Amino acid sequence: MPNNNNTAPEFGVIAIGNALVDVLYETDDAYIEAQNKEFGMAKGSMSLVDAERALALYGDMSEPVEVAGGSAGNTMACFASLGGTGAYIGKVADGQLGNKFAKSLKDMGVTYETTRLKHGPSTGRCMIFVTPDGERTMNTYLGAAVELTPDDIDADFIAKGQVLYLEGYLFDPPQAMEAFVKAARLAHESGRRVALTLSDSFCVDRHREAFKNLVSMHVDILFANEDEIKSLYETDDLEEAINQVKTQCALVAVTRGEKGSIIIQNGQQIEIKAEPNVTMVDSTGAGDAYAAGFLFGFTEGMGPEACGHIGSIAAAEVISKMGPRPVVDLSELVKQKQAA
């Protein structure tokens, strides 16, 4: 449990994640099937790729959409659009792509002060192939993101956030994993809450025991989709997974696509309906947006049902167009929805 801290936080949420530029391209299922056969590109999953593979995939894209992304970065962009005050920690290289990433956050009002990498790999990027059903298949070159180390985590800065939000993808680089655990410890020492998103079922498969330990020892708020939570507890039964996680974490939000979401607080389940009449164009960033909406409500002192509803509104808006970040003012959209 967090210790008491009488100092008012400067930020609602401080997020730590892989700082990436998303490269989005619309394709067909035949392309994904061919890539899966030759390279193991599983539809709907996230795979880590090296620089050579990243360049090859980029060459398959004709005039792609390039936007600053990364899971936690997307969450902070949505959080800011909702009216929240946030900060971000993540590593980019000192160059054009790194500048683009930093500017996108700052333009949305998100504080970003992580020292940029002067030498070494270039800024990370994620090649995202979107099929006609709106499903996204991601191929991530982490690049400079793997250079995030515990030295990038400052105790005084972490103490400025009401909630520390950790991106599960960050568990892949070993140094970054250490930074992750250090930040969680510092947040609790400062009396702050720690939230975690599991990010991807394949990521959970790679780091299951480490995730379980983090959830049980350091996490106050957990975000996961159905596949991720079932992977964490190695079961095909969602209820079984929920029964296990409710003993490990005080507040859990499980997203279920068009079925809405399930919130578990202190062992009690609350079902939240998905927003109606939504046409999915691109599912990239859906979970990121949901987490942003939920955390905005949480930092504003709302109950779990209201938090889940705002999360659903934000997610529905993001999936209705290409790209992982909102193109409308989410705070105004939420007001309109709540007034309807």
DAVENWO-V333939 format. One record per pair of residues at least 6 apart in sequence whose C-alpha atoms are under 8 Angstrom apart, sorted by the first residue. I is the first residue (numbers start at 1). J is the second residue. Records with the same first field share a line. If there is no record, write none. Layout:
I=J + J
This chain:
1=188 + 220
2=187 + 188 + 189 + 190 + 191 + 192 + 193
3=188 + 189 + 190 + 191 + 192
4=190 + 191
5=190 + 191 + 192
8=160
9=159 + 160 + 161 + 162
10=85 + 160 + 161 + 162
11=85 + 86 + 87 + 160 + 161 + 162
12=84 + 85 + 86 + 161 + 162 + 163 + 296 + 299
13=76 + 84 + 85 + 86 + 87 + 161 + 162 + 163 + 164 + 165 + 295 + 299
14=86 + 87 + 88 + 89 + 158 + 161 + 162 + 163 + 164 + 165
15=72 + 73 + 76 + 86 + 87 + 88 + 89 + 164 + 165 + 166 + 167
16=72 + 88 + 89 + 90 + 164 + 165 + 166 + 167 + 180
17=70 + 71 + 72 + 73 + 88 + 89 + 90 + 166 + 167 + 168 + 169 + 170
18=70 + 71 + 72 + 73 + 90 + 91 + 124 + 142 + 145 + 146 + 167 + 169 + 170
19=69 + 70 + 73 + 90 + 91 + 92 + 101 + 123 + 124 + 145
20=68 + 69 + 70 + 92 + 101 + 123 + 124 + 125 + 126 + 142 + 145
21=66 + 67 + 68 + 69 + 70 + 97 + 101 + 123 + 124 + 125 + 126
22=65 + 66 + 67 + 68 + 69 + 70 + 125 + 126 + 127 + 128
23=64 + 65 + 66 + 67 + 125 + 126 + 127 + 128
24=64 + 65 + 66 + 127 + 128 + 129 + 130 + 323
25=61 + 62 + 63 + 64 + 65 + 127 + 128 + 129 + 130
26=129 + 130 + 131 + 132
27=129 + 130 + 131 + 132
28=130 + 131 + 132
29=131 + 132
32=41 + 42 + 43
33=41 + 43
35=41
36=42 + 43
41=47 + 137
42=137
43=135 + 136 + 137
44=135 + 136 + 137 + 138
45=136 + 137 + 138 + 200 + 202
46=137 + 138 + 139 + 140 + 200 + 202
47=138 + 139 + 140
48=139 + 140 + 141 + 142
49=139 + 140 + 141 + 142
50=141
51=141 + 143
54=127 + 139 + 140 + 141
57=127
58=127
65=323
67=101 + 323
68=100 + 101 + 104
69=101 + 324 + 325
70=126
71=167 + 199 + 285 + 288
72=88 + 165 + 166 + 167 + 288
73=88 + 105
74=285 + 288 + 289 + 324 + 325
75=285 + 288 + 289 + 291 + 292
76=86 + 87 + 88 + 110 + 292
77=105 + 108 + 110 + 325 + 326
78=289 + 292 + 293 + 314 + 325 + 326 + 330
79=85 + 86 + 289 + 292 + 293 + 295 + 296
80=86 + 108 + 109 + 110
81=108 + 326 + 329 + 330 + 331
82=293 + 296 + 329 + 330 + 331 + 332 + 334
83=331
84=296
85=109 + 110
86=109 + 110 + 111 + 161
87=110 + 111 + 112
88=110 + 111 + 112 + 113
89=112 + 113 + 114
90=114 + 145 + 148
91=114 + 115 + 116 + 117 + 123 + 144 + 145 + 146 + 147 + 148
92=98 + 101 + 116 + 117 + 122 + 123 + 124 + 144 + 145
93=116 + 117 + 118 + 119 + 120 + 121 + 122 + 123 + 144
94=116 + 117 + 118 + 123
95=123
97=123
98=116 + 123
102=112
105=111 + 112
106=112
114=152
115=152
117=144 + 147
120=144
121=143 + 144
122=143 + 144
123=142 + 143 + 144 + 145
124=140 + 141 + 142 + 143 + 144 + 145
125=140 + 141 + 142 + 143
126=138 + 139 + 140 + 141 + 142
127=138 + 139 + 140
128=136 + 137 + 138 + 139
129=136 + 137 + 138
130=136 + 137 + 282
132=281
133=280 + 281
134=280 + 281 + 282 + 283
135=282 + 283 + 284
136=282 + 283 + 284
146=173 + 174 + 175 + 176
147=175 + 176
148=175 + 176 + 179
149=175 + 176 + 178 + 179
150=175 + 176 + 178 + 179 + 180 + 182
151=179
152=179
153=179 + 182 + 183
155=183 + 186 + 187
158=164 + 183 + 186 + 187
159=186 + 187 + 190 + 191 + 192
161=192
162=192 + 193 + 299
163=187 + 192 + 193 + 194 + 195 + 299
164=183 + 184 + 187 + 192 + 193 + 194 + 195
165=194 + 195 + 196 + 197
166=180 + 194 + 195 + 196 + 197
167=196 + 197 + 198 + 199
168=196 + 197 + 198 + 199 + 200 + 203
169=198 + 199 + 200 + 203
170=176 + 177 + 180
171=177 + 180 + 203 + 207
172=203
181=214
184=194 + 218 + 219
185=218
187=193 + 194
188=194 + 218
193=219 + 220 + 221
194=218 + 219 + 220 + 221
195=219 + 220 + 221 + 222 + 223
196=215 + 219 + 221 + 222 + 223
197=222 + 223 + 224
198=204 + 222 + 223 + 224 + 228 + 229
199=224 + 228
200=228
201=227 + 228 + 229 + 231 + 232
204=211 + 228 + 231 + 232
205=231 + 232
208=232
211=232
212=232
215=222 + 248 + 249
216=248 + 249
219=249
220=249 + 250 + 251
221=249 + 250 + 251 + 252 + 253
222=249 + 251 + 252 + 253
223=252 + 253 + 254 + 255 + 291
224=252 + 253 + 254 + 255
225=254 + 255 + 256 + 287
226=238 + 254 + 255 + 256
229=238 + 241 + 242 + 254
230=236 + 237 + 238 + 241
232=241
233=241 + 244
235=241
245=252
246=252 + 264 + 265 + 266 + 267
247=267
249=266
250=264 + 265 + 266 + 267
251=263 + 264 + 265 + 266
252=263 + 264 + 265
253=261 + 262 + 263 + 264 + 308
254=261 + 262 + 263
255=261 + 262 + 287
256=262
257=274
258=274
259=273 + 274
260=271 + 272 + 273 + 274 + 275 + 312
261=271 + 272 + 273 + 274 + 308
262=269 + 270 + 271 + 272
263=269 + 270 + 271 + 272 + 304 + 305 + 308
264=270
265=304
270=305
272=305 + 308 + 309
273=309 + 312
274=312 + 316
275=312 + 313 + 316
278=316 + 320
279=319 + 320
280=319 + 320 + 321
281=319 + 320 + 321 + 322
282=318 + 319 + 320 + 321 + 322 + 323
283=318 + 319 + 324
284=318 + 319 + 322 + 323 + 324
285=315 + 318 + 319 + 323 + 324 + 325
286=315 + 316 + 318 + 319 + 324
287=315
288=315
289=311 + 314 + 315 + 318 + 325
290=308 + 310 + 311 + 312 + 313 + 314 + 315
291=311
292=311 + 314
293=307 + 308 + 309 + 310 + 311 + 312 + 313 + 314
294=304 + 307 + 308 + 309 + 310 + 311
295=307
296=307
297=303 + 306 + 307 + 310
298=304 + 307
310=334
313=333 + 334 + 337
314=330
317=326
318=324 + 325 + 326
